[in-house]
Amino acid sequence: MPQRPHTDDLQGFTQTEAAAAVLSVFWIAGIGLFFWYLPDDAGGLRPVVMLLAMFVPVGMAWVAFVSGRAARRMAAETQRLETAIDALQQAVLAAKPAPAAPVAEPKSEAATSRFASRREVSRLIVPRAAPQRQADQPTLALGPGPEDDDPPLERPDLVRALNFPENQDDTDGFAALRRALRDRRARRLVQASQDVLTLLSQDGIYMDDLRPEPASADLWRRFSKGERGRSMDALGAVRDQAALSLVAGRMREDTIFRDAVHHFMRRFDEILVTFEENATDTDLLELAETRTARAFMLLGRATRTFD
């Protein structure tokens, strides 16, 4: 299992920030002494000028520190995910067994292959720590982040990433996933989807086992524009009663699972709104076929989002 990149310098009060705090105190004290001994010839503007000179440079310096720290944290998280994907792909390739001799009963072999393929994607999803209950962290819009240098994520790449790689040889799927992880909004949905798919697999619920009823592209467009109610019922296209019962029971009993589901639903809705703006009907129908969209249909039906 790949190790998490060292990010201790992003936790707590770092040495750089301690030095900045000391310099801030010295600056404020120095400016205060300067104005204390300066002859009073500015009239009523003297206190205003003094306060501006004392606090404006300090405030700007701390804004720069906070912005830089947020950018480093995001870069570290992206690096951790990409490293984990690379290491997992190499481990799967290394452990791939040699081709077995043909068996006498082809029907049995086909059945075994179908059974494995339904769970194969769950082994390819990078394991993450159990999602913790916490509010969404605010982002600072003070300057470009490290991912802003990358070109915008194309719709086909987003769709392929949200379906996750089909198997260890799906190089296009892994490449699309890496590109999605460099896009802030897509990365947040990929991580949220990864969390719920992992949690669902603990109950034996796999997206490839589900057979959702197709919904029209127009229905997805209306949902992305805010329409709700029974007219959206067809979007809850997963009607597997066993899976729905398991999800509903866990929603009642497992707080972490419930928080992960609500977080995932918000992230999917957020992406859908921007995706729909320039998407063709074909793009929307391809998005609806992804494992992430199937999870949205299942969880939306279980949480009565489409009622």
N, C-alpha and C positions, 0 to 999 in steps of 0.2 A: 504493500500500500504506500503510495507516495506521501512524503512528509510535507506538512504545511510549511510554507516559507516563513522565515523568521520575521515576525512583525512586532517584536517586543517594543521596538522604538515607536510604535503607533499606539501603545497602551500607556495610560497614566501620564504623569508629568515628566517629560524628557529633559535631558541635560540642556538641549538647545533652548527649550522653553524656559527652563530655570534661569539660564543666562539672559534670555530676553526679559524676564521679569525683573532681574537685578538691574539691567540697563534701563528699564523703564522707570524704576524707582530713582535711580541716579539722575536720569534726565529730568523727571518732574522736580526733584529736589534742587537740581542745578538751575533750572529755569526759575523756580520759585525764589532762590537766593538772588539770581540776577535781577529780577524785577523788584525784589525787596530793597536792594541797594541802588536801583536806578532812580534818578531824580524824577519826581512826580510832575511831569510837564505835559501828560497826555489827557488830563482831565478825566471825565467819566469813562473814556474808552480804555483806560489802563487795565481794569479788571478783565474786560473782554479780551484784549490782546494777550494778557497773561494766560488766561485759560486756554485760548486757542493754541498758543505756543507750547503749553504744557501737554495738552491731551490729544491734539490732532495728529502729530507725528506718531505718538504711542499707539493711538487707535488704528492708524493705517498699518503700522508694523504688525499688530496682532491680527488684523484681518488677513494679511499676507501669510502669517504663520498658520492660522486656522485653515485657510484655503489650501496651502501646500500639504498640510497633514491629511485633509480629506482626499486630495488627489493621490497621495502615496498609499492610503488605505485601499482605495479603489484599484490601483495598479497591483497591489499585493494580492487582492482577492482574485483578480483576473489571472494573474500568474499562477496562483494556486490551482485554479480550475483547469487551465491549459496544461499544467504539469501533470495533474491527476489524469486527464484524458490521455495524454501521451503515454504515461506509465501503464495505465490500464490496457491500452491497445497493445503495447509491447508484451505485457504479461499474457494477454489472451492469445496472441500469436505464438508466443513461446510454448504455451501449454497446449496448443492445438494438436490433437493426436494424429497419427499417421492414418491415411485412408484405410478403412477396414475392407476386408474381402466381401464381395456381394453375398447376401444371405439368400437362403432358398425361398423365403416367403416375402415377396415384394410388398404385399399389403401391410404386413407388420412393420416393415421398414418405413413405409410412408407414414403410417400412423405415429411412429416414434418421432419422425422428423417434424411433423406438424405439432406434436406436443412440445418439443423442445423450442420450436420457433416462437411459440406464444410467450415463452419466458426468456428468450435470448436477450431481448432488449433490456430487460430488468438487470441482467448481469452486466450489460454495457454501460448502464447509467452510473456515473461516478458516485460512490457512496458519500453521503454528507451527514454531518452530525444532525441529531434530531432537532427539528426547528423549535426555537424557543419562543415563548410568548412575549412579544415586544412590539412597541409601536413602530411604524415606518420611520426610518431615520430621515430627517430633512436633508436636502442637498443644497450646497452653496453655489449660487449662480454668480460667482465672482470672477470667473475666467474659464478658459477652456480646460477641460480635463484631459487625461492622457489618451482617451479613446476618441477625442474630437478630431485627431489627425487622421483617423481612418475614414475611408469613403463610406457613404450611407449604406446601410444594409439593404440589399435587394430583396424583393418579395419572395422569389424562389428560394433564396438562402434561408430566410426566416421560416418558410414553410418546412423545408427539409430539416432545419434545426429543431423545430417543435415536434417533429416526428421521431427525433433521435436516430442514431445510426441503426441500420437494419441488422448488421452483424459485424464481426471483427474485420471483415474485408471491405466494408463500406467506406472507402476513402473519401468519396464525395460527401457522405453524411458527416464524417468527422471534420472535414474542412469547413462545411457550412456551420457546424456547431462552434468551431473556433471563431469564425467570423461573427457569429451571433453573440459570443461572449465578449466581444470588443465593443458592442453596442449597448449603451446603458439600459435602455428600456427592454430590449430583447434579453439581455443577461438576467434581469430581474424576473422575467417570466420563465426563462429556462430553469432558473434556480427554484422558483416556486413550483413549477411543474415537476421537476426532479424530486422535490420533497414529497408531493402528494402521490406520485407514482410509486415511490419507495414505500410510503406508508400503506398504500392500497395493496401493494404486493405482499405485505405482512399478513393480510387477510386472504391471500390467494386470488386477488382481483387483478387481472392483467388486461390491458386495453385491447390486445389482439384477440381476446376471447369474446369481446363485445361486438354486437352486430347492430349498430345504430340505423334507424330508418332515415333515409336521405331527407334533408331539408333544403328548400330552395335558397338560392343566393339572395333573392329579394328579402326573405325572412331574416337572414343574417344582417342585411343592410338596415332594415327597420330596427332590429335589436341594437345595433351599434349606434343608432341615432337616438336611443333612449326609450323606444316603445317597449312596454312591459304588459303583463297580464296574460289572460288565457289565449289571446291571439298568437302568443309566442310559444304555445305548448309544444308545437312540432319541433322546436329546437332541443327540447329534452328528449332526444331521439333514442336514448338508451333506456330500455324498459325491462332489463333483466332484474326480476324481482328478488332473486337471491343476493345479487350485488347491491341493490338498492337497500335491502333490509340490513345488510352488514354495515353499509355506510351510515344509514340513519342511526343504528345502534351506537356506532362509534362516535358519531357527532354528539350524542347525548352524554357519553361516558368519558370521552378522552378530550381534555381541554387542549392539549397540544395539537391533536389532529384537527379539532374544530378551528383553531386559530390558523393552522396551515391551509385549510380549505378556504376560509374567508380571504386570506391573503392571496391565494392563487386566483380566486374568482375576480378579485379587484385587478390583479395584474393582467389577466386575460382580457377583461373588459377594456382596460386601458390600451392594450395593443390593438384590439379589434377596432377601436374608434379610429386610430391613425391608419391602420392597414386598409380599412374599407374606403378611405377617401380616394385612393388612386387605383384600387384593385378592380380587376375585371370579375365577371361572374365566375369564370374558370378559377381565378386565384382564390376566391372565397370558398368554392367547393373543394379545392385542393386543401385549403386550410382546415376545412371541416373533417377531412379524412385523417388528419394527424392524430397521434396518440394523445397529444396535449388537448386537442379539441374534444376527443372522446371523453377524456377525464372531465372536461368542463361540462359536457352533456350529462354525464353520470352524476356529478356532484351538484349541478344545477337542478336536476330532477329530484335528487335526494333532499336538497335544501329548499325545495319548492320555489326556486327562482322563476320558473316559467308558469306558475299558477296565476 
